[in-house]
């Protein structure tokens, strides 16, 4: 990989990018330490939120399924009766 490819991939010179990453890491580390958070705490929060979102999504699908069944109890018989009368014409 030539120097220009590396610069293009990193978005700047490697030294500049390393300095930016070090400064950003220090700032993020300070903020996380201030709030007494560790990377494992953050991963745990993300995991719990994904699981909760997953369950909520399936609960919503279950609710939609209930609506579908309740609606079908009314709609399907009406559809069948109207089709039956339409076929007699």
ChimeraX commands (.cxc) that place a marker at each C-alpha (Angstrom):
marker #1 position 0.00,0.00,0.00 radius 0.5
marker #1 position 1.53,3.33,-0.98 radius 0.5
marker #1 position 1.57,6.42,1.22 radius 0.5
marker #1 position -1.33,8.09,-0.57 radius 0.5
marker #1 position -3.49,4.98,-0.16 radius 0.5
marker #1 position -2.77,4.94,3.58 radius 0.5
marker #1 position -3.55,8.65,3.85 radius 0.5
marker #1 position -6.77,8.15,1.90 radius 0.5
marker #1 position -7.79,5.21,4.06 radius 0.5
marker #1 position -7.01,6.95,7.36 radius 0.5
marker #1 position -8.28,10.36,6.28 radius 0.5
marker #1 position -4.94,12.05,6.79 radius 0.5
marker #1 position -1.32,11.31,7.61 radius 0.5
marker #1 position -0.82,8.39,10.01 radius 0.5
marker #1 position 0.89,10.58,12.63 radius 0.5
marker #1 position -1.92,13.14,12.56 radius 0.5
marker #1 position -4.58,10.43,12.83 radius 0.5
marker #1 position -2.76,8.78,15.75 radius 0.5
marker #1 position -2.55,12.12,17.60 radius 0.5
marker #1 position -6.27,12.74,17.00 radius 0.5
marker #1 position -7.15,9.26,18.26 radius 0.5
marker #1 position -5.01,9.72,21.38 radius 0.5
marker #1 position -6.63,13.08,22.18 radius 0.5
marker #1 position -10.13,11.73,21.56 radius 0.5
marker #1 position -9.38,8.63,23.66 radius 0.5
marker #1 position -8.24,10.83,26.54 radius 0.5
marker #1 position -11.40,12.94,26.37 radius 0.5
marker #1 position -13.71,9.92,26.16 radius 0.5
marker #1 position -11.77,8.15,28.93 radius 0.5
marker #1 position -12.10,11.22,31.17 radius 0.5
marker #1 position -15.85,11.48,30.56 radius 0.5
marker #1 position -16.41,7.76,31.17 radius 0.5
marker #1 position -14.32,7.87,34.35 radius 0.5
marker #1 position -16.24,10.93,35.54 radius 0.5
marker #1 position -19.51,8.99,35.22 radius 0.5
marker #1 position -17.85,5.87,36.70 radius 0.5
marker #1 position -18.45,3.82,33.55 radius 0.5
marker #1 position -16.28,1.09,32.12 radius 0.5
marker #1 position -16.30,-0.27,28.59 radius 0.5
marker #1 position -17.91,-3.46,29.95 radius 0.5
marker #1 position -20.69,-1.37,31.52 radius 0.5
marker #1 position -21.34,0.24,28.15 radius 0.5
marker #1 position -21.41,-3.13,26.38 radius 0.5
marker #1 position -23.83,-4.43,29.02 radius 0.5
marker #1 position -26.14,-1.44,28.52 radius 0.5
marker #1 position -26.04,-1.91,24.75 radius 0.5
marker #1 position -26.76,-5.64,25.12 radius 0.5
marker #1 position -29.70,-5.03,27.47 radius 0.5
marker #1 position -31.16,-2.39,25.14 radius 0.5
marker #1 position -30.88,-4.68,22.12 radius 0.5
marker #1 position -32.58,-7.51,24.03 radius 0.5
marker #1 position -35.34,-5.17,25.24 radius 0.5
marker #1 position -35.85,-3.81,21.73 radius 0.5
marker #1 position -35.94,-7.37,20.34 radius 0.5
marker #1 position -38.58,-8.43,22.86 radius 0.5
marker #1 position -40.60,-5.28,22.35 radius 0.5
marker #1 position -40.55,-5.86,18.61 radius 0.5
marker #1 position -41.89,-9.37,18.99 radius 0.5
marker #1 position -44.48,-8.17,21.50 radius 0.5
marker #1 position -45.59,-5.64,18.90 radius 0.5
marker #1 position -45.80,-8.40,16.29 radius 0.5
marker #1 position -47.87,-10.46,18.71 radius 0.5
marker #1 position -50.21,-7.52,19.23 radius 0.5
marker #1 position -50.53,-7.04,15.48 radius 0.5
marker #1 position -51.28,-10.75,15.17 radius 0.5
marker #1 position -54.07,-10.38,17.73 radius 0.5
marker #1 position -55.53,-7.45,15.80 radius 0.5
marker #1 position -55.34,-9.50,12.61 radius 0.5
marker #1 position -57.23,-12.41,14.15 radius 0.5
marker #1 position -59.89,-10.21,15.75 radius 0.5
marker #1 position -60.39,-8.32,12.50 radius 0.5
marker #1 position -60.49,-11.54,10.49 radius 0.5
marker #1 position -63.31,-12.86,12.67 radius 0.5
marker #1 position -65.41,-9.94,11.43 radius 0.5
marker #1 position -64.06,-9.37,7.92 radius 0.5
marker #1 position -63.82,-12.92,6.57 radius 0.5
marker #1 position -67.47,-13.88,7.22 radius 0.5
marker #1 position -68.65,-10.60,5.68 radius 0.5
marker #1 position -66.41,-11.23,2.66 radius 0.5
marker #1 position -67.72,-14.78,2.27 radius 0.5
marker #1 position -71.36,-13.67,2.52 radius 0.5
marker #1 position -70.87,-10.89,-0.04 radius 0.5
marker #1 position -69.08,-13.29,-2.42 radius 0.5
marker #1 position -71.86,-15.82,-1.95 radius 0.5
marker #1 position -74.54,-13.25,-2.81 radius 0.5
marker #1 position -72.47,-11.90,-5.73 radius 0.5
marker #1 position -72.15,-15.37,-7.26 radius 0.5
marker #1 position -75.95,-15.82,-7.28 radius 0.5
marker #1 position -76.45,-12.85,-9.61 radius 0.5
marker link #1:1,2 radius 0.2
marker link #1:2,3 radius 0.2
marker link #1:3,4 radius 0.2
marker link #1:4,5 radius 0.2
marker link #1:5,6 radius 0.2
marker link #1:6,7 radius 0.2
marker link #1:7,8 radius 0.2
marker link #1:8,9 radius 0.2
marker link #1:9,10 radius 0.2
marker link #1:10,11 radius 0.2
marker link #1:11,12 radius 0.2
marker link #1:12,13 radius 0.2
marker link #1:13,14 radius 0.2
marker link #1:14,15 radius 0.2
marker link #1:15,16 radius 0.2
marker link #1:16,17 radius 0.2
marker link #1:17,18 radius 0.2
marker link #1:18,19 radius 0.2
marker link #1:19,20 radius 0.2
marker link #1:20,21 radius 0.2
marker link #1:21,22 radius 0.2
marker link #1:22,23 radius 0.2
marker link #1:23,24 radius 0.2
marker link #1:24,25 radius 0.2
marker link #1:25,26 radius 0.2
marker link #1:26,27 radius 0.2
marker link #1:27,28 radius 0.2
marker link #1:28,29 radius 0.2
marker link #1:29,30 radius 0.2
marker link #1:30,31 radius 0.2
marker link #1:31,32 radius 0.2
marker link #1:32,33 radius 0.2
marker link #1:33,34 radius 0.2
marker link #1:34,35 radius 0.2
marker link #1:35,36 radius 0.2
marker link #1:36,37 radius 0.2
marker link #1:37,38 radius 0.2
marker link #1:38,39 radius 0.2
marker link #1:39,40 radius 0.2
marker link #1:40,41 radius 0.2
marker link #1:41,42 radius 0.2
marker link #1:42,43 radius 0.2
marker link #1:43,44 radius 0.2
marker link #1:44,45 radius 0.2
marker link #1:45,46 radius 0.2
marker link #1:46,47 radius 0.2
marker link #1:47,48 radius 0.2
marker link #1:48,49 radius 0.2
marker link #1:49,50 radius 0.2
marker link #1:50,51 radius 0.2
marker link #1:51,52 radius 0.2
marker link #1:52,53 radius 0.2
marker link #1:53,54 radius 0.2
marker link #1:54,55 radius 0.2
marker link #1:55,56 radius 0.2
marker link #1:56,57 radius 0.2
marker link #1:57,58 radius 0.2
marker link #1:58,59 radius 0.2
marker link #1:59,60 radius 0.2
marker link #1:60,61 radius 0.2
marker link #1:61,62 radius 0.2
marker link #1:62,63 radius 0.2
marker link #1:63,64 radius 0.2
marker link #1:64,65 radius 0.2
marker link #1:65,66 radius 0.2
marker link #1:66,67 radius 0.2
marker link #1:67,68 radius 0.2
marker link #1:68,69 radius 0.2
marker link #1:69,70 radius 0.2
marker link #1:70,71 radius 0.2
marker link #1:71,72 radius 0.2
marker link #1:72,73 radius 0.2
marker link #1:73,74 radius 0.2
marker link #1:74,75 radius 0.2
marker link #1:75,76 radius 0.2
marker link #1:76,77 radius 0.2
marker link #1:77,78 radius 0.2
marker link #1:78,79 radius 0.2
marker link #1:79,80 radius 0.2
marker link #1:80,81 radius 0.2
marker link #1:81,82 radius 0.2
marker link #1:82,83 radius 0.2
marker link #1:83,84 radius 0.2
marker link #1:84,85 radius 0.2
marker link #1:85,86 radius 0.2
marker link #1:86,87 radius 0.2
marker link #1:87,88 radius 0.2
marker link #1:88,89 radius 0.2
view
